[in-house]
Amino acid sequence: MIINPRLPTGHVVFCDDIREEIGGKRTFVGVYGNFMVIAAVGPITLQQLCAAISLRIHPPIEPTAVSIRIFRSDGDELLFEASAEFPPTPSDLSSDTSSFGDENSLSFIELFVPARMQNLVITQDCAIKVRAFIGDDEIRLGSIVVSFVEPTLGDTVISAD
C-alpha cells in the first residue's frame, strides 16, 4: 500500500550553519537531533543557530500567503519571521500527479527557508518551535528542546557576560 503524506506538511533541521554550495547543493553543519544539551551555567549566548525549514503545500489555485515563525516556549518570544505569497498555479501544472511520479504521486510545491538566528540568549530550559501559518491554519514543522546540565568536574564551563 502506498501512503502519500497529507499536505500541507514539512520539517525542520536545526544546525550551526547552512551553506549554499555551487550546483544548488546545501550543506548543514553541526546538525542537532531533538535536543540541545548545554553543559554550562546559564544564561549563555549562542553565536548562531540555524533552522533549515521545508514546507510542502498543494499547488495553489488562488494566491496563498504563508508565514514562517520561530519562537521560544518560555514566553513565546518571536525569534524569526518570514513571509511569502505563492501565485496561483496554472491549471495544466496543478494536476494531482507529479510529472516524475506515477498515478499514486501527488503534486506539491516546496518552500525552503534558511533561518539564521544570531546572538541568541538562552536563559533557561526551553523549546524552540517552528510553525507555518496559512490563513488560520497552523502547521507544526518541528522543534528542539534546549536544556542546561550542571557541568561536572573536568568540563569546561561556558559563561556569557
LINFENHU-V939814 format. One record per residue. N is the residue number from 1. RES is the residue in one letter. SS is DSSP state (H for helix, E for strand, - for the rest). PHI is phi in whole degrees, -180 to 180 (NA if undefined). OMEGA is omega in whole degrees, -180 to 180 (999 if undefined). Layout:
# LINFENHU-V939814
n;res;ss;phi;omega
N;RES;SS;PHI;OMEGA
N;RES;SS;PHI;OMEGA
This chain:
# LINFENHU-V939814
n;res;ss;phi;omega
1;M;-;NA;177
2;I;-;-97;178
3;I;-;-117;177
4;N;-;-83;177
5;P;-;-67;175
6;R;-;-79;179
7;L;-;-107;2
8;P;-;-77;178
9;T;E;-151;178
10;G;E;175;180
11;H;E;-160;179
12;V;E;-139;174
13;V;E;-120;176
14;F;E;-90;-178
15;C;E;-157;179
16;D;-;-80;-179
17;D;E;-158;175
18;I;E;-123;-179
19;R;E;-119;176
20;E;E;-90;-176
21;E;-;-101;175
22;I;H;-64;179
23;G;H;88;176
24;G;H;87;178
25;K;-;-77;175
26;R;E;-123;175
27;T;E;-118;176
28;F;E;-102;-177
29;V;E;-103;177
30;G;-;65;-176
31;V;-;-76;178
32;Y;-;-97;172
33;G;-;-87;-179
34;N;-;-79;-174
35;F;E;-131;169
36;M;E;-121;-180
37;V;E;-103;-178
38;I;E;-110;178
39;A;E;-87;-176
40;A;-;-162;173
41;V;-;-102;-177
42;G;-;-79;2
43;P;-;-80;175
44;I;E;-131;176
45;T;E;-117;174
46;L;E;-83;-180
47;Q;E;-58;179
48;Q;E;-158;170
49;L;E;-131;-178
50;C;E;-111;175
51;A;E;-133;176
52;A;E;-92;-170
53;I;E;-108;176
54;S;E;-123;178
55;L;E;-130;177
56;R;E;-115;178
57;I;E;-135;172
58;H;-;-62;174
59;P;-;-58;-174
60;P;-;-72;176
61;I;-;-97;174
62;E;-;-141;-180
63;P;-;-54;-176
64;T;E;-127;178
65;A;E;-91;179
66;V;E;-127;175
67;S;E;-123;177
68;I;E;-109;180
69;R;E;-132;173
70;I;E;-119;179
71;F;E;-144;-177
72;R;E;-100;-176
73;S;-;-71;-179
74;D;-;-84;179
75;G;-;106;179
76;D;-;54;178
77;E;-;-67;179
78;L;E;-76;-178
79;L;E;-102;-176
80;F;E;-161;175
81;E;E;-150;176
82;A;E;-143;180
83;S;E;-130;177
84;A;E;-148;174
85;E;E;-128;179
86;F;E;-91;175
87;P;-;-73;177
88;P;-;-61;178
89;T;-;-87;177
90;P;-;-55;-174
91;S;-;-59;-180
92;D;-;-75;178
93;L;-;-104;-175
94;S;-;-102;179
95;S;-;-67;-177
96;D;-;-76;-179
97;T;-;-116;178
98;S;-;-80;179
99;S;-;-69;179
100;F;-;-106;-177
101;G;-;-109;178
102;D;-;-130;-178
103;E;-;-66;179
104;N;-;-96;-177
105;S;-;-89;176
106;L;-;-111;174
107;S;-;-79;176
108;F;-;-155;169
109;I;E;-116;-177
110;E;E;-123;175
111;L;E;-108;176
112;F;E;-111;180
113;V;E;-125;174
114;P;E;-88;-178
115;A;E;-101;177
116;R;E;-120;176
117;M;E;-111;-176
118;Q;E;-110;180
119;N;E;51;-178
120;L;E;-84;-178
121;V;E;-88;177
122;I;E;-111;-177
123;T;-;-103;-177
124;Q;-;-156;177
125;D;-;-57;-179
126;C;E;-162;171
127;A;E;-120;174
128;I;E;-107;-170
129;K;E;-112;179
130;V;E;-117;-179
131;R;E;-135;171
132;A;E;-113;179
133;F;E;-127;175
134;I;E;-126;-173
135;G;-;62;179
136;D;-;-90;-177
137;D;E;-89;175
138;E;E;-109;179
139;I;E;-109;-179
140;R;E;-83;-175
141;L;E;-99;178
142;G;E;146;179
143;S;E;-159;174
144;I;E;-133;178
145;V;E;-94;179
146;V;E;-109;-180
147;S;E;-141;177
148;F;E;-96;170
149;V;E;-128;178
150;E;-;-65;176
151;P;-;-65;178
152;T;-;-96;-180
153;L;-;-56;-179
154;G;-;98;176
155;D;-;-75;173
156;T;-;-81;-180
157;V;-;-88;179
158;I;-;-102;175
159;S;-;-134;180
160;A;-;-121;178
161;D;-;-80;999
